[in-house]
């Protein structure tokens, strides 16, 4: 088999922002139901009671789900995700991990070796629609439900469910007794109603990675051994009630699309107030070595700085709190919290916290469908976390996205690239997924700044948040936002960079006296920044607009005639004799062959 010629470059750093309850209510109200533009999204209200046995790692659950059909469609069926069922020998996650060419080291063949008391499962015992029993079938990680009565447009329906579940040995994100000894990492642990939108149902099986959920409100009561400390999504409703050796934690989480928690008897619980922002919570094991305990203390003020960075550069964090919790198998974002492994050097600890926190904006507030548009959450998160890292270090890098560019260009030249329209589970290699979602996704935004100008990009990101927070934006939404900010035509950028594997490659064909001839070698069009050094030592910057863009970015460079994409070459004359020429001196254009971007006249 041909070797892969690139490495995944996953940039991990991020931020969050300030919060009060009022902005949350205002945004939630503005985005509820249908809009004047015809946009609609479904709504759920979860009321759950969980009784956890920390000795058997099994729990019993009751769930009342009030579902509002804001769609214009009649729904004859509904679907629930049963994510814990993935952690069973023979599951799709198990088989995929054992058959993909480059399996994740975290999974490998571990699921296939689980004993019955180590597997995960969610077993639905009963399900009613408005009090009437329903017929349903468990198909892997999806519960297929036939309704007794179709749900009409605008109708509100109540589903009542009783279920049993077992927490799997920690393998991927969720589970018990992770490698650092955290007892319970409870992510994707409850029967979760699948999303239905203008593209239909999204009842994807849990095979490898990403998620999608319905916006709503959660009211969750967790009964657990009294010695355990619990943290996660939502606001704790008073001190936990103690009864017969158990504690009952009561959480409420407004306007989220998931609910996650973690628990351990050895958790330290610290808080740190962000100035004019939310209260940060930190949960980490007191049994760690002193080096790691010190790192978790040091992390707290830096996390506040990151959150302030996001508030300034994306949009204000709308909740009253955010929790950083030791748990899981690395780092994974959830509503109002993240689970991260904690036994790290400080640079790594800050990095993973930053990256996962950034996901609060790019997927938990701007809730794109991660399964279909994984690059919109991983890539955009990598982009903004790179900026945050650079800011914390005093803005000492002229291109904080350099590693993302290297990762993408390595992918583009590897022969294994798949377009960003590929479903997250359908990449041929995990490495290809990583380079596409993280690196190319980050370059998508960074390079958009090259196309429209950095100030326009900053305005685009803020407008994108303002218009699409608490919604489910799609790729065209970020492009249309940029078009509204700039009055430029930008659909070509989305088409070529995200929907194909076309590459950018421009070169200098010849320089004779004051005549410069450029050539387009790759299929993807771009406007061109060009730096010319004359024989007298002076330098002039030129800007060649892309004709199909129907305009120019703000620039102080000399603007010359448009370059129509179909024309393979472009010629123009300068006013003085030329010594050297460089295409894109900023290196913010993802040209896959930079060797032909410079030309020096030999004496």
C-alpha positions in Angstrom: 0.0 0.0 0.0 1.2 3.5 -0.9 2.4 5.3 2.2 0.7 8.5 3.4 3.1 11.4 2.8 1.7 13.8 5.4 1.0 14.0 9.1 -2.1 15.3 10.8 -1.5 18.7 12.2 -4.1 19.4 14.9 -3.8 22.8 16.4 -5.2 22.9 20.0 -5.9 26.2 21.6 -9.0 28.2 22.2 -11.2 30.4 24.3 -14.6 31.3 25.6 -16.4 34.5 26.7 -18.4 36.5 29.2 -22.0 35.8 30.1 -25.2 36.9 31.7 -28.6 35.4 31.5 -30.2 38.2 29.6 -28.3 37.8 26.3 -29.1 34.1 26.4 -32.8 34.8 26.6 -32.7 37.5 23.9 -30.8 35.3 21.4 -32.9 32.3 22.2 -36.1 34.2 21.7 -34.9 35.7 18.4 -34.0 32.3 17.0 -37.0 30.2 18.2 -39.3 28.5 15.7 -39.5 29.9 12.2 -38.1 33.2 11.0 -39.1 35.8 8.4 -36.6 34.1 6.0 -38.3 30.7 6.3 -35.7 29.3 8.7 -37.0 26.8 11.3 -35.6 24.3 13.7 -37.0 21.7 16.1 -37.1 22.1 19.8 -36.9 19.6 22.7 -37.3 19.9 26.5 -35.7 17.0 28.4 -36.7 16.1 32.0 -34.6 13.2 33.2 -34.0 11.3 36.5 -31.0 9.0 36.7 -30.1 6.5 39.5 -26.4 5.6 39.2 -24.9 2.5 40.9 -21.2 3.2 41.2 -20.4 -0.4 42.1 -21.9 -2.0 38.9 -21.6 1.1 36.7 -25.2 0.6 35.7 -28.0 3.2 35.9 -31.7 3.4 35.6 -33.3 6.4 33.8 -36.6 8.0 33.3 -37.0 10.6 30.5 -39.8 12.9 29.7 -39.2 14.6 26.4 -41.5 17.4 25.1 -40.9 17.8 21.3 -42.1 20.7 19.3 -42.4 20.2 15.5 -41.5 23.6 14.1 -41.1 22.1 10.7 -43.7 22.4 7.9 -43.7 18.6 7.6 -45.8 15.7 9.1 -43.6 13.3 11.0 -44.5 9.6 10.9 -41.4 8.3 12.7 -38.8 9.6 15.2 -35.3 8.3 16.0 -33.2 8.3 19.1 -29.4 7.9 19.3 -28.3 5.2 21.8 -24.6 6.0 21.7 -23.4 3.6 24.4 -24.4 0.7 22.2 -21.3 1.4 20.1 -19.1 -0.1 22.8 -20.1 -3.7 22.2 -18.1 -6.4 20.2 -19.4 -6.5 16.7 -20.7 -2.9 16.7 -20.1 -0.7 13.7 -17.6 1.3 15.7 -15.8 -1.9 16.6 -15.7 -3.3 13.1 -14.8 0.0 11.4 -11.9 0.4 13.9 -10.6 -3.0 13.0 -10.9 -2.6 9.3 -9.8 1.0 8.5 -6.2 1.2 7.3 -5.0 3.5 10.1 -7.2 2.8 13.2 -7.2 5.2 16.1 -4.8 4.1 18.8 -7.5 4.9 21.4 -9.9 2.3 20.0 -7.9 -0.3 18.0 -9.4 -3.7 18.7 -10.3 -2.8 22.3 -14.1 -3.0 21.8 -13.9 -6.5 20.4 -12.3 -7.7 23.7 -14.9 -6.3 26.1 -16.6 -8.6 28.6 -20.3 -8.4 29.2 -19.8 -6.4 32.4 -17.5 -4.0 30.5 -19.6 -3.1 27.5 -21.9 -0.1 27.1 -25.5 -0.3 26.4 -28.8 1.6 26.6 -31.9 -0.6 26.8 -35.2 1.1 26.3 -37.9 -0.7 28.4 -40.9 1.4 27.5 -41.7 4.4 25.3 -45.1 6.3 25.2 -46.4 9.0 22.9 -48.8 11.2 24.8 -49.5 8.3 27.2 -49.9 5.6 24.5 -47.3 2.8 24.1 -45.2 2.9 20.9 -43.5 0.2 18.8 -39.8 0.6 18.5 -36.7 -1.3 17.5 -33.1 -1.0 18.5 -30.8 -1.0 15.5 -27.2 -0.7 16.7 -26.9 2.8 18.1 -30.2 4.0 16.8 -33.7 3.5 18.1 -36.3 3.4 15.3 -39.7 4.5 16.5 -43.0 4.1 14.7 -45.5 6.7 15.9 -49.1 5.9 16.8 -50.2 9.3 15.5 -48.2 11.5 13.1 -46.9 14.7 14.5 -48.4 17.6 12.7 -46.6 20.9 11.9 -46.6 23.1 14.9 -47.7 20.2 17.2 -46.1 19.6 20.7 -45.8 15.9 21.7 -44.7 14.3 24.9 -42.6 11.1 24.9 -42.1 9.2 28.2 -39.3 6.6 28.3 -37.9 4.2 30.9 -34.5 2.8 30.2 -31.6 0.9 31.7 -27.9 1.5 30.8 -24.4 0.4 31.5 -21.3 2.6 31.3 -18.6 1.0 29.2 -15.0 0.8 30.1 -13.6 4.1 28.9 -12.5 3.7 25.3 -13.7 6.7 23.3 -14.8 10.0 25.0 -17.3 8.3 27.3 -16.9 5.6 29.9 -15.7 4.6 33.3 -12.3 4.5 34.9 -10.2 6.3 32.3 -6.5 6.0 32.1 -6.1 8.7 34.8 -8.6 7.0 37.1 -11.6 9.3 36.7 -14.6 7.1 37.6 -17.3 8.4 35.3 -17.1 10.4 32.1 -20.7 10.6 31.1 -21.0 12.0 27.5 -23.6 10.8 25.0 -25.1 8.7 27.9 -28.9 9.2 27.4 -31.4 8.4 24.7 -31.0 11.5 22.5 -33.6 12.4 20.0 -32.2 12.7 16.5 -32.3 16.0 14.6 -34.8 16.7 11.9 -34.3 19.7 9.6 -34.9 20.9 6.0 -32.7 18.0 4.9 -34.7 15.4 6.8 -33.7 13.1 9.6 -30.1 12.8 10.8 -30.1 9.5 12.5 -26.5 8.6 11.8 -25.1 5.5 13.6 -22.2 6.2 16.0 -19.2 4.8 14.1 -16.3 7.1 14.8 -16.7 10.7 15.7 -19.1 13.6 15.2 -22.5 14.6 16.6 -25.6 16.7 15.8 -28.5 17.6 18.2 -31.7 19.4 18.7 -31.7 22.7 20.6 -33.7 22.7 23.8 -33.7 22.8 27.6 -32.5 20.1 30.1 -33.7 19.4 33.6 -31.6 16.5 35.0 -31.5 14.9 38.4 -28.6 12.5 39.1 -28.8 10.2 42.1 -25.3 8.9 43.0 -23.2 7.8 46.0 -22.8 10.6 48.5 -19.0 10.5 48.3 -19.0 11.6 44.6 -18.5 15.1 43.3 -20.4 15.8 40.0 -19.8 18.5 37.5 -21.0 19.2 34.0 -23.5 21.0 31.8 -26.0 23.3 33.4 -26.6 25.1 36.6 -26.7 23.2 39.9 -30.0 23.9 41.7 -28.9 24.4 45.2 -26.8 22.0 47.3 -27.3 18.3 46.5 -29.9 16.6 48.6 -28.6 13.7 50.7 -30.8 10.6 51.2 -29.7 7.2 52.6 -26.1 7.4 51.4 -26.8 9.0 48.1 -26.8 12.6 46.8 -29.2 14.0 44.3 -27.7 16.6 42.0 -30.2 18.7 40.2 -29.1 20.6 37.1 -30.9 22.9 34.7 -29.4 23.8 31.3 -31.2 26.4 29.1 -30.9 26.4 25.4 -28.3 23.7 24.7 -28.3 20.7 22.4 -26.6 18.2 24.7 -26.0 17.4 28.4 -22.7 15.9 29.8 -21.5 15.2 33.3 -18.6 13.6 35.1 -18.2 12.2 38.6 -15.4 11.1 40.9 -15.0 10.8 44.7 -11.6 12.5 44.5 -12.5 15.6 42.5 -11.2 18.9 43.7 -13.7 21.6 42.7 -12.3 25.1 42.2 -14.0 28.2 40.7 -12.6 31.3 39.0 -14.6 34.4 38.1 -14.0 35.8 34.6 -14.2 39.7 34.9 -17.6 40.7 33.4 -18.1 37.1 32.4 -19.1 33.6 33.5 -17.9 31.7 36.6 -15.4 29.0 35.6 -15.5 25.6 37.3 -12.5 23.2 37.4 -12.9 19.6 38.5 -9.7 17.5 38.8 -8.4 14.6 40.9 -6.6 15.4 44.1 -4.6 12.2 43.7 -2.5 13.5 40.8 1.2 14.3 41.3 1.9 17.7 42.6 3.3 18.8 39.2 -0.2 18.3 37.6 -2.0 19.8 40.6 0.1 22.9 40.2 -0.7 23.0 36.5 -4.5 22.9 37.2 -4.1 25.9 39.5 -2.1 27.8 36.9 -4.6 27.0 34.2 -7.4 28.9 35.9 -6.4 32.6 35.2 -5.2 31.6 31.7 -8.6 30.0 30.9 -10.2 33.3 31.9 -8.0 35.2 29.5 -8.8 32.8 26.7 -12.5 33.2 27.4 -12.2 37.0 27.2 -10.3 36.6 23.9 -13.3 34.7 22.4 -15.8 37.2 23.8 -14.0 40.0 22.0 -13.3 38.2 18.7 -16.3 35.9 18.1 -19.2 36.8 20.4 -20.2 37.1 24.0 -20.5 33.7 25.8 -24.2 33.7 26.8 -24.2 31.3 29.8 -23.4 32.0 33.4 -20.7 29.3 33.8 -18.3 27.0 32.0 -16.6 23.9 33.4 -13.2 22.3 32.7 -13.4 18.7 33.9 -10.8 16.0 34.0 -12.1 12.9 32.2 -12.5 11.3 28.8 -9.7 10.1 26.6 -8.0 13.3 25.5 -10.2 16.4 24.9 -13.8 16.7 23.7 -16.2 19.6 23.8 -19.7 19.6 25.3 -22.4 22.0 26.3 -21.1 24.5 28.8 -18.1 22.2 29.6 -15.3 20.1 28.3 -13.8 16.8 29.3 -10.0 16.6 29.1 -7.2 14.4 30.4 -5.3 16.2 33.0 -1.9 14.6 33.5 -0.1 16.8 31.0 2.7 19.3 30.9 1.3 22.9 31.2 1.6 23.8 27.5 -0.4 20.7 26.6 -3.0 21.3 29.3 -3.6 24.9 28.2 -3.6 23.9 24.6 -6.3 21.2 25.0 -8.4 23.5 27.2 -8.2 26.3 24.7 -9.1 24.1 21.7 -12.1 22.5 23.4 -13.3 25.8 24.8 -13.3 27.3 21.4 -15.7 24.6 20.3 -18.2 26.4 22.6 -18.5 28.9 19.7 -17.8 26.6 16.8 -20.3 23.9 17.2 -22.0 24.4 20.5 -23.3 27.9 19.7 -22.9 27.9 16.0 -24.2 24.4 15.8 -23.3 23.1 12.4 -23.8 19.5 11.6 -20.5 18.0 12.6 -21.1 14.7 10.8 -21.6 16.5 7.4 -19.5 19.6 7.9 -16.8 18.5 10.3 -14.4 21.2 9.0 -16.8 24.0 10.2 -16.3 23.0 13.8 -12.8 21.5 13.9 -11.3 23.9 11.3 -12.9 27.1 12.6 -12.0 26.1 16.1 -8.4 25.5 15.1 -8.3 28.9 13.4 -9.5 30.9 16.3 -7.5 28.9 18.9 -4.4 29.6 16.8 -5.1 33.3 17.1 -5.7 33.0 20.8 -2.5 31.2 21.4 -0.6 33.8 19.4 -2.3 36.5 21.4 -1.3 35.0 24.8 2.3 34.8 23.5 2.4 38.5 22.6 1.5 38.1 18.9 5.0 36.9 18.1 4.1 34.9 15.0 3.4 36.6 11.6 1.4 33.6 10.5 -0.1 31.7 13.4 -1.7 29.3 10.9 1.5 28.1 9.4 1.2 24.6 10.7 -2.4 24.4 9.3 -1.1 25.4 5.9 1.6 22.8 6.0 -0.9 20.1 7.0 -3.3 21.0 4.2 -0.6 21.3 1.5 0.8 17.9 2.6 -2.7 16.5 2.3 -3.3 18.1 -1.1 0.0 16.7 -2.5 -0.5 13.2 -0.9 -2.9 11.8 -3.5 -5.3 10.8 -0.7 -7.3 14.0 -0.3 -11.1 13.8 -0.2 -13.3 16.9 -0.5 -14.7 18.6 2.6 -18.1 17.4 1.6 -17.1 13.9 2.8 -19.1 12.7 5.7 -17.0 12.5 8.9 -17.3 8.8 9.1 -16.5 8.2 5.4 -12.9 9.2 5.1 -10.6 6.4 3.8 -8.0 7.2 6.5 -8.2 8.7 9.9 -5.2 10.8 8.9 -7.0 12.2 5.9 -10.0 13.1 8.1 -7.7 14.9 10.6 -5.8 16.9 7.9 -9.0 17.8 6.1 -11.2 18.8 9.1 -8.5 20.5 11.2 -5.9 21.8 8.8 -7.9 22.5 5.7 -10.8 23.8 7.7 -8.5 26.2 9.5 -7.0 27.3 6.2 -10.5 27.9 4.8 -11.0 30.8 7.3 -7.4 32.1 7.3 -7.3 32.2 3.5 -10.7 33.8 3.4 -8.9 36.7 5.2 -6.4 36.8 2.3 -9.3 36.9 -0.2 -11.5 39.6 1.4 -9.1 41.3 3.8 -8.4 40.7 7.5 -10.7 43.4 8.8 -13.5 42.1 6.7 -12.9 38.6 8.0 -13.0 39.8 11.6 -16.4 41.5 10.8 -17.6 38.4 9.0 -16.9 36.1 12.0 -18.7 38.5 14.4 -21.7 38.9 12.0 -21.8 35.1 11.6 -22.1 34.6 15.3 -24.7 37.3 15.6 -26.9 35.9 12.9 -26.4 32.1 13.5 -25.8 31.6 17.3 -28.3 29.0 18.6 -29.0 27.8 15.1 -27.6 25.2 12.7 -25.6 27.1 10.1 -24.4 25.5 6.9 -21.3 26.2 4.7 -23.1 28.7 2.5 -24.0 30.7 5.6 -20.5 31.7 6.4 -19.9 32.6 2.7 -23.2 34.6 2.4 -22.2 36.4 5.6 -18.8 37.4 4.1 -20.6 38.5 0.9 -22.9 40.7 2.9 -19.9 42.3 4.7 -18.0 42.9 1.5 -20.4 43.0 -1.4 -18.1 40.6 -3.2 -19.2 37.4 -5.0 -17.6 34.5 -3.1 -19.5 31.3 -4.0 -16.5 30.2 -6.1 -14.4 30.1 -3.0 -16.7 27.6 -1.2 -17.2 25.5 -4.3 -13.5 25.0 -5.2 -11.9 24.8 -1.7 -14.6 22.9 0.2 -16.5 20.9 -2.5 -13.6 19.8 -4.7 -10.0 18.8 -4.3 -8.9 21.4 -6.8 -5.6 23.0 -5.8 -4.2 26.5 -6.0 -1.0 26.8 -7.9 0.1 30.1 -9.5 3.6 30.6 -10.9 5.8 33.2 -12.6 6.3 32.2 -16.2 8.7 34.9 -17.3 10.2 38.3 -16.5 11.7 40.4 -19.3 12.7 44.0 -18.6 9.5 45.5 -17.2 7.2 42.7 -18.6 5.9 40.1 -16.2 4.0 37.0 -17.3 2.2 34.8 -14.6 0.5 31.5 -15.1 -2.3 29.6 -13.4 -1.4 25.9 -13.1 -3.9 24.7 -10.5 -7.6 24.6 -11.2 -8.7 26.8 -8.3 -9.0 30.5 -9.0 -7.6 33.2 -6.6 -6.9 36.9 -6.6 -3.2 37.5 -6.5 -1.0 39.7 -4.3 2.3 40.4 -6.1 5.5 42.0 -4.8 7.9 43.5 -7.4 11.4 44.7 -6.6 12.9 47.0 -9.2 16.5 47.2 -10.3 16.8 50.5 -8.4 15.9 48.7 -5.1 12.4 50.1 -4.7 9.5 47.8 -4.1 5.9 48.0 -5.4 3.0 45.9 -4.3 0.4 44.9 -6.9 -3.1 43.4 -6.6 -4.6 41.4 -9.4 -8.4 41.0 -8.8 -10.1 37.8 -9.7 -12.7 38.7 -12.3 -15.4 36.4 -11.0 -15.1 38.0 -7.5 -16.7 41.2 -9.0 -14.6 43.5 -6.8 -11.5 43.9 -4.7 -10.5 43.5 -1.1 -9.3 46.7 0.7 -5.6 47.2 -0.2 -2.9 49.8 -0.4 -1.3 47.9 -3.4 -1.5 49.1 -7.0 -4.7 47.5 -8.4 -4.3 46.3 -12.0 -6.6 44.6 -14.5 -8.8 41.6 -13.5 -7.6 38.1 -14.3 -10.4 35.9 -15.8 -10.1 32.4 -14.4 -10.2 30.6 -17.8 -7.2 32.5 -19.1 -4.1 30.3 -18.1 -1.7 33.3 -18.3 -1.7 36.9 -17.3 0.7 39.6 -18.6 1.3 43.2 -17.5 4.0 45.8 -17.7 5.6 47.7 -14.8 6.9 51.3 -15.0 10.5 50.3 -14.2 12.9 47.5 -14.9 12.3 44.4 -12.7 14.9 42.7 -10.5 12.6 40.1 -8.7 8.9 39.1 -8.3 7.1 37.2 -5.6 3.5 35.9 -5.6 1.8 36.1 -2.2 4.6 37.3 0.0 2.3 36.8 3.1 2.0 33.1 2.3 -1.6 33.2 3.3 -2.7 31.8 -0.1 -2.5 28.0 0.1 -0.4 27.6 -3.0 0.7 23.9 -3.2 3.9 24.7 -5.1 5.6 27.7 -3.7 8.8 27.0 -5.6 7.4 28.8 -8.7 6.2 31.8 -6.7 9.4 33.7 -6.9 11.6 34.9 -9.8 14.9 36.6 -9.6 16.7 38.1 -12.6 20.2 36.8 -12.7 23.0 39.2 -13.6 
